[in-house]
Amino acid sequence: MELTQRNEKLNLSRITLKFPPDMVSRKPFKLQIYESENKNTCDNLKKVAIMHEATNIENKYQLAASILKKIDSKKLSLKKCMSDLPSSVSTWEKKAIYALTIKAIQNKESIDKMKKFCLEATKEPMDQYLLQVLIGKLIFERKVALYSLPRDIPETNVIVNNRRKLASMKAPKRDAQTHIYLRINRLKCKMSEIIPILLANGFTQDETKDESFESFVTNCHALKMRCFKKDFHFKKELLVFRPKATKYITCLDIYLEGKVIIQDKASLLAVKAMKLKKRANVLDVCCAPGTKTAAMAACMKNKGTITSIDRDENRLKDMQKLMDKLGVSCCSITHGDFIDLAPNLQNPEIDVLLLDPSCSGSGRPDMSANKIDVHRIGKLAGFQTLMLKTAFTIGAKKIIYSTCSTETFENEVVVKTAMDESPEAANYTIVDPLPDWPMRSDSNYPFASKVIRSNETLLTRGFFFCLLVRNDQLTPPE
Ligand SMILES: C[S@@+](CC[C@H](N)C(=O)[O-])C[C@H]1O[C@@H](n2cnc3c(N)ncnc32)[C@H](O)[C@@H]1O
């Protein structure tokens, strides 16, 4: 190791660490170290050198591959596998291993196809997990320095030799959010008051007539950054904008005073499906931060009662602030776990029970695929099923089960399992709440055509909901 430069003024040492040929980078490795005046430079540099000495390049990839193997064969979570790494692996190395593993997991679908191609392209035996890690690194990361990869092994060679072909096999990216919605809070004002304020603040309105929902979607794609349009379904309540308009909207007084709120259309669809009357009695389970609560209160003109329950105290504090800002006065907030509270909540006079439990959030545009972990989805599905089974015991006239997840496991599978396993579910029938909405479940379940799905193709986030109506409340067919 060699100290090549030192800037006394900035107290910065630029050093070049020279490693033996089998070491990390196979070429001189440059590091910049910031150190305090009284620390011994040599000691610091030694520490860094030792840390890098421990990081044998093959090791990092092998460890990531062994984690993938464990996840696959032992069904362990990534978190558990990471915590099982030997203590000799430094935090710095752990981060690198985690990044490699995540890349390999999040692109698994495409990588599986690429792996198949690689295995067919060479006769040499290969470690399929190492292959998965290396494809993740080489094909899904921008600008990879080849010298940083394990060399002269069939796994690297086959990828490097077929890089273009493999890159062409990548699945298209998930669409990012293309539009946002501004809900007019009708507890405080009307659409007719808001539009002139927006126009006075530099926005323009696209008043093109939409013959159909399809033409509305097409016209929305042509919207400019500071242009807005009335929503096709919620003409009195929703305005659609480009996401870049957010920064202009959030500094307007109408936003700060709670006269408008940015809220996705999908959650309003679930509220519309409830067909709430003015004096409705609603049980709002998993309520925080309260955006659907506020939309329900607006439908009920603050007249009925909404009993809102959540187990997260901090989220409830934020919810209370939001309710105050939006002028919601018909909602009473209870802190607690629904499973524990349920025996005391049974009441056949409840008009609607909204169950909106924690989910993977895979339908949210900000949700990167690496946060979506199959084991987590399995756990969530178990929890969601228990919540829905508990919801059946309340005896409400209608139940809405909703998530902002696109996973069948958290949606259709939960509904099916809870219905199969709850004795009380026999009292309920799944009813199509919005016959005009164009998207349904694409699953094979018999109720698939009656449950609502939505996603970015319909200009909303990924969303699912199902309406279950108590049999004595079903309206006879006309
Ligand atoms: C998807 S968020 C709800 C969003 C909310 N309905 C809205 O529209 O703003 C899920 C909520 O469920 C709550 N939760 C999870 N498990 C719960 C339980 N067993 N009992 C009560 N609340 C729970 C979480 O604390 C979280 O706030």
The ligand as a Tripos MOL2 file, in Angstrom:
@<TRIPOS>MOLECULE
LIG
   27    29     1     0     0
SMALL
NO_CHARGES

@<TRIPOS>ATOM
      1 C1        -52.9180   -0.2080    3.7930 C.3       1 LIG1
      2 S1        -52.8250    0.5970    5.3320 S.3       1 LIG1
      3 C2        -54.4400    1.2720    5.4520 C.3       1 LIG1
      4 C3        -54.6930    2.4580    4.5670 C.3       1 LIG1
      5 C4        -55.9570    3.2140    4.9320 C.3       1 LIG1
      6 N1        -57.1360    2.3780    4.8840 N.3       1 LIG1
      7 C5        -56.1850    4.4130    4.0290 C.2       1 LIG1
      8 O1        -56.9660    4.3300    3.1070 O.co2     1 LIG1
      9 O2        -55.5310    5.4340    4.2600 O.co2     1 LIG1
     10 C6        -52.8810   -0.7460    6.4300 C.3       1 LIG1
     11 C7        -53.0170   -0.3930    7.9010 C.3       1 LIG1
     12 O3        -53.3770   -1.5870    8.5900 O.3       1 LIG1
     13 C8        -52.9370   -1.4510    9.9300 C.3       1 LIG1
     14 N2        -53.0190   -2.7870   10.5670 N.ar      1 LIG1
     15 C9        -52.2970   -3.8780   10.2650 C.ar      1 LIG1
     16 N3        -52.6770   -4.9060   11.0360 N.ar      1 LIG1
     17 C10       -53.6740   -4.4800   11.8390 C.ar      1 LIG1
     18 C11       -54.4670   -5.0940   12.8370 C.ar      1 LIG1
     19 N4        -54.2980   -6.3690   13.1760 N.pl3     1 LIG1
     20 N5        -55.4010   -4.3580   13.4550 N.ar      1 LIG1
     21 C12       -55.5710   -3.0490   13.1250 C.ar      1 LIG1
     22 N6        -54.8380   -2.4200   12.1880 N.ar      1 LIG1
     23 C13       -53.8920   -3.1180   11.5420 C.ar      1 LIG1
     24 C14       -51.5560   -0.8900    9.7450 C.3       1 LIG1
     25 O4        -51.1000   -0.2840   10.9200 O.3       1 LIG1
     26 C15       -51.7650    0.1020    8.5870 C.3       1 LIG1
     27 O5        -51.9810    1.3900    9.0820 O.3       1 LIG1
@<TRIPOS>BOND
     1     1     2 1
     2     2     3 1
     3     2    10 1
     4     3     4 1
     5     4     5 1
     6     5     6 1
     7     5     7 1
     8     7     8 2
     9     7     9 1
    10    10    11 1
    11    11    12 1
    12    11    26 1
    13    12    13 1
    14    13    14 1
    15    13    24 1
    16    14    15 ar
    17    14    23 ar
    18    15    16 ar
    19    16    17 ar
    20    17    18 ar
    21    17    23 ar
    22    18    19 1
    23    18    20 ar
    24    20    21 ar
    25    21    22 ar
    26    22    23 ar
    27    24    25 1
    28    24    26 1
    29    26    27 1
@<TRIPOS>SUBSTRUCTURE
     1 LIG1         1 GROUP 0 **** ****
